[in-house]
Amino acid sequence: MLRAAEDTVPTRRTAPPTWVVVALACAGQFLVVLDVSVVNVALPSMRADLGLSAAGLQWVVNAYAIAFAGFMLLGGRAGDLYGRKRMFLIGLALFTLASLAGGLAQQDWELLVGRAVQGLGAAVLAPSTLTLLTAAVPEGAARARAIATWTAVGAGGGAAGGLVGGVLVDGLSWRWVLLINVPVGAVVLAGSARWLVESRAGDGRRLDLPGALLVTAGLGTLAYGIVQTEAEGWTAAATLVPLAAGLALVGVFLAVEARAKAPLMPLKLLRVRSVCSANAAMFVSGSAMFCMWFFMTLYAQNVLGYSPLDAGLALVPSSLAVVIGSKVAPQVMRSVGARNLAVLGTLIAAAGFGWQSTMTANGSYMTAIMFPGILMMLGAGLAGTPLAALATSGAAPGDAGLVSGLVNTSRTMGGSLGLAVMSTIAATRTGGRGSADALTEGYAEAFRTSGYVLLVGAVLMLAWLPRTRTGRG
């Protein structure tokens, strides 16, 4: 089990109040997740200002996502070996400087490089957010509440992206969806340098460089192949070649890790039931949940005629629902158990996706956006906390950062794959037609398919997740 006393390097500084650590870790997580979605509403303005091509516009989003997914496990293990606080500060500094560079970009390539470096900084930063939190909070009810806050803030960051982006683009310019990270990042950086206490595995191991290169190349190539499906389809060589290459690299990585003396990812972790099953569940549920914000925003703007700001405001109840679900989860988890709560939350979300799939081209706000959105995100909040708790509960202290990176990788890769698949399904159903009715049919098909995926995920969780909240499999 994770124990703060075993995992924290001795320090002369008095440990800060727990709420300070939780607040700083959650602030870092919020920035990371927010930047996955905040640029969406700014894309038309970016294109007009910098003369981006259609492919270049797509890479404003994809450059961040690929770097984020590809370097996540490396960032997690680096935190274990070299210090979680140190990696948190390095990642946050890199993320903040890249945000400044992207916001000031005068050429399209400068913006794309800035987004890629942002993703690299996020990959170094993100695993440490959860590991610092679990190292500072003793296992039990207090840690469950802290993880619930982390889950709520992360989900809220994704939910708030459309609203924050709409406000900044309408009130200032597209540059501020990136520049806003600079003052916020500077404040969090100063607070973290002052208050966070260093922790690491402390066993003198070195970073497994071959493993790090292989898994980073494998995940990055897989992510590249996944995002190619949106433009090229699933059967094109531009999609199949990187997907096959990515899978091959991951296979070689696993073979290397099986023989390494100090592996980047000890394969024994995959034999820990709580770690393996919870990450699989996160991947499956993330593949359905992530596309909700994307398609809801498109439906509101392209079919119902909402402005970017109005579309963001329309999703505020959903954003609040995911926060409420995450905060309520620890209390419910004590009564029904982590596995049962994860299943219950997933079924609630599936009901919301099913309701959303009944949307029409002239739907009303209450029944076409607000209530199904609340159900989807309430379920996501209820399920996310027990899954994160289970995924981190079975790890030894020296592997805490790696497991945290694995949690984020599962969710990010699941979301990327899910969005690519659902976009293809929606486009196929739409059949190239641009009418409101045709677009609605495509979006509805994506929500219907996502609902089925969540039902499969609920069965997977019921059969595979351990019965106890923190016990090993």
N, C-alpha and C positions, 0 to 999 in steps of 0.2 A: 504493500500500500504506500501511497505517497505520504510522507511525514515531513513537515516543515523542519523539524529539528535535525533530521538526517540530511536534508537536502540544502541547507543554507550554510554558506561559507561564513565562518565567524567574522564579526565586524565590531569595531569599537563604537559605532554609532548605535544609539538606541533605536530599536525597531519602530517605524512609524505606526500610527493607528491603522488598523486593518482597512477602514473605510477609505483611507488615502490611497493605499495600494490598489484597492478595487476600483476606485475612481480613475486613477491613472491608467491602469490596464484597460479599462473599458473605453476610455477616451481614445487610446491607440487603436483598439478594435473598431470603434465607430468610424474613425478616419479611413481605415483600410476598406471596410465594407461600403461606406458611402461612395468611395471613388469608383466602385464597380458600376454604379448606376447613375451617378450625378451628371455625367457628361452627356447622357442620351438626349436630353432636351436641348443641349447646346450644339449638337452636331450640325444642324442647318446653318447656324451663325458661323461656326468654325469654317464650314465649307465656303461660304460667301466671302469671308475675310481672308482666308489663306489660299483659296483656289484649290482645295482638295478635290481629288477625283473620287468617284464612288468607292473604288477599292481603298483609297487612302482614308476615306471617312470610316469605313469598316474597321480599319486598323487602329484608329484612335481608341476604340474599345478593346480590340483583340490584343494589341501590343501589351496592354496592362494585364489582361487576363492570362496570357501565355507566360509572361515572366512571373506572375504571381503563382500560378500553379506549378511551374517548372522548378522553382527554387525553394518551395515550401519545406520539403523534408530536409534539405540542406540547411535552411535557416533554423529549423527545430533542433537538429543535432549540434549545430554550431553553438546554440544557446546552452545546451547541456555541457559542452566541453569547455567553452570559453567564457561562460557567464551569461545568464538570462538578462540581467540588467544591461550589461555591455551590448548585447545584440539588440535589445529593445532600443537603446539610445542610438546605435549605429543605424538601425533600420529606420527609425523615426527621422533622424537627421537626413538620411538619403532621400526618404520620401518627401520631406519638406523642401529640400533644395530642388528636387526634380519637379515638384509642383510649381516652384517659382520659375524655373526654366521653361516649363510648358506654358505657364500663364503669360510669359513675356515673349513667346516664340513669334518670329516674323516670317518663318518659312515652314512649309508643311513637314519637312523632315525633322526640324527642330522640335515640333510638337510630338511627333511619333517617338523620337528618342526620349523625350521627357516622360512620356507615358510608360515606355518600357522600363526606364530607370525607376519610376514610381512603383511599378509592379515588383521590381527587384527589392526595393526598400520595404514594401508591404510583406513580401515573403520572408524577409529577415525579422520584421517586427511582429507579424501576426502570431507565430507560435509562442513567443515570449509573453504575450498578453495573458494567455490562459495559464501558462506555467508559473509565472510570477504570482498569479492569483491563487493557484492551488498550493503553492509553497508557503504562502502567507496565512492561509486559512486552514485550521485543523479540519480533518475529515469528519463528516457528520452533517448535522442540520445547517451549521454555519456555512460550510463549503457549498452545500446545495443551494443556499440562498445567494451566495456570491456567484456561482455558476449561472444561476437563473438571471442575475443582473447582467452578466457578461453576454448570455444568450439574447436577452431582450435588447441590449444596446446594439449587438451585432445585427439582429433582425431589423431593429429600428433604423439602423444606418442604411440598409438596403431599401427599406420602405420610404425613408425620407429623401432618397436621392432625387426622385422626380419633383417633389415639392421644393427642396432647396435649390435644385437646378433651375426650376421655373422662376423662382423669386429672383435669383441672381441674374439670370439672362434678361428677364423683363426689366429689372430695376437698374442693372449696371451693364455688364457685357458678358460674353461667353468666357472671357479670360478669368472671371472671378469664380467660376466653378473649380478652377485650379488654385488661384491665388488665395482663396479663403483658407486653404490648408496652411498657409505660411504663418499667420499670426496664431492660429490655433495650435499648430505643430510646435511653434516656438515656446508657447506657454506650457504645453505638456512636456516638452523636452526639459525646460528649466525645472519644473516640478519633479520630474522623474530623476534627474541628476541629483536633486536635493534629498528626496524622500525614499526612493526605492533602495532596497538592500540587495546586494549581490547574492546570487545562488547559482550553483553549478553542480555537476556530478562529482567533481573533485577527485577523480581517480587517475589523472595523468594520461588518459588515453589521447591519441592523436586522431584527427579527422581522417576518415576513410576516403581519401581523394579519388581513387578509381570508382568506388561506389557512388560518391557524390556526383562525379562527372556523368556516370551512366544514368542515374535516376533523374538528374536534371535534364539531360539530353532526351531521355525517354519520355518524361512527362511533358516537356516542352514540345517535342515533336508530336505527341498524341494530341495535345491541346491545339497545335497548329492544324492538324488534320481535322479535328472536330469543327473548328471555326470555318474551315474551307467548305464544309458541307452547305453552309448557307448560300454561297455563291455558285458552287460547282455541282452540288448534289452528292449523293452517297456512292455513285458508281463511277465517277470520274477519276482518272489517274491522279489528278491533283489532290484528291481526297484519300484514295486508297493507298498510295505510296507512303505518305507520312504516317497514316494510321498503322500500316504494317511495320514500318520502320520503328515507330514508337513502341509497339508491342514487342518487337524483337529486342530493342534496347532494354526494356523493362525485364524481359526474360533473361538477358545476359546479366543484368544487375542482380537478379535473384540468385543466379548461379554463382556469381562472384561473392555475394554476401554469405552464401552457405559455406564458403571456404575461408573467408577472411577471419583473422584473429581478433580484430576489433571492428566489426562491421558497422556501417552507417545505420542500418536497420536490422537489428538482430531478428532473424526469422522466428525465433521463439515467441516473439510478440504476437505473431499471427496464430500461434497455438493458444493464446490466452483468449478464452471465449468472449469475455466482456469487451476486449479491445477489437477483436476481429468482427464480431457480430454487430456491435454498435457502429463501427465505421461502414460496414456494408449497408446497414440501415440508413445511415446518413447519406451515403451515395445515392441510394434508391429514392429516398424522400426528397433529397436536394434536387434530383433530376426533374421532379414534378413541381416542387415549390418555387424554384428560382424563376420559372417562366411566368409566374402569376403577374408580377409587376410589369414585365415587358408587354404582355398581351393586354392587360387591363389599361395600360397607358395608351397603347395603339387603339384599342376599342373606343376609349373616351375621346381621343383626338380625331381619328380617321373616320369613325362612324357617327358618334354623337356630336361632333363638332366642338369639343372643349378646347380652350387654349391650353398651352403647356402649364401655366399656373393653375388654371381651373382643374386640369387633370390631376395635378399634384394635390390640390386641396380635396378633391373627391376621394383620394385614397387615405386621407388622414384617419378616418375611423378604423380602417384596416391596420394602419400603423399602430394605433392605440391598442387594438385587439391583440397584436402579437406581443406587445409589451406586457399587457395584463396577463395573457396566458403564461408568459415566461415567469412573471412574478408570483403567480398563484401556484405554479407547478411544484415548488418544494413542499408546500403544505399538503397538496394532494398526493404527492409521491410518498410521504410518510404513511398515508392511509392505505393506498392501493398498490404501492411498489413501483419501481422505475419501469419495469417491463410493461406492466398493465397501463401505466399512464402514457407511455410512448405509443402503445397500440390505440388507446382511446383518442389521443390527440390526432393521430394519423387518420382515424376513421372520421373524426369531426371535419378535418381538412378535406377528406375525400367527398364528404357530403357537400361542402362548400363548392368544390370543383364541379360536382355534378349539377348543382343549382346554377352555377355560372354558365355551364354548357347550354342552358336553355335561353340564353340571351337572344334578343332580337334587335333589328336595325333601328327600331324606335323605342327601345326600352327606357323605362323610367329610372332615375338615379337610385331610388330606394331598393328596387328589386333587381336591377341589372348590375349594380356596382356595390352599393353599401353593404347590404345584408349578406350576400354570398361572399364578399370580400372579408367581412368580419369573421365568418365561419372558417374560411380558408386560413386566415392568419391566427385566429385563436387556436386552431388545431396545431399550426406550426409552432406557436409559442409553447403549448403544452408538451409537445413531443420533443422539442429541441433540448430542453433542460435535462431530462432523464437520459437522453442519448449521449450528451456531452459528459454527464456524470459517469455513466457506465464506461465510456471510451477511455476515460482517464483514471478510473479506479483500479484497474488491474496492472498498472505499470509500476516498475521499480523506480525509485527516485532518480537514478541515473538516466532513465529513458523518458523522463517526464516531458522534456522539450520535444523529443522526437514524436511522442504520442500526440502531443498538442499539434505539431505540424501535420501529422497524419489526419487528425480531425478536420483541420482546415482544408487539406488536400482533398479528402473525400467529398466534402461539401462543395468545394470549388469545381472539381472535375465532374461531379455529378450534375451540378448546375449548368456547366458549359455543354456537356453532352446532351442534357435534357433540353436546353434551349435550342440547340442545333436540330435535334430530332423533331421537337414540336414545331419549330419554324418550317421545317420541310413538310410536315403533316398539314399545317395550316395552308402553306403555299399550294400543295397538291389539291386540297379541297377547294381552294379559291379558283384554281385553274387559270390564273392570269387575268381574271376579271377584277375590275377596280371599283365596282359598285358597292354601296353600303351593305346590301344584302349578301353579296359574295364574300366580302371581307368578314362579315359577322359569321357566316358559315365556317370559314377557315379558323377564326379564333375559337368558335364554339367546339370545333373538332379537337383543337389542341387542349382545351380544358377537359373535354370528355376523356381523352386519352390519358391525361395527367391523373384524372380521378381513378382510372383503372390501375395505373402504376402505383398509386398510393394504396389501393386495396391489396395489391400484391405485396407491397411493403409491409402492411399491417400483418399479413399472414407470416411473412419472413420474421418479423419482430416477435410474434407470438411463439413461433417454433424455435427460434435460435437465441434470443436474448436471455441471459441468466435470470433466474427468478429473484435473486437477492440484488439489492441496489448496488452494493459495492463488492460483493464477493467475486472471487475468481471463478472462471468457468469450470 
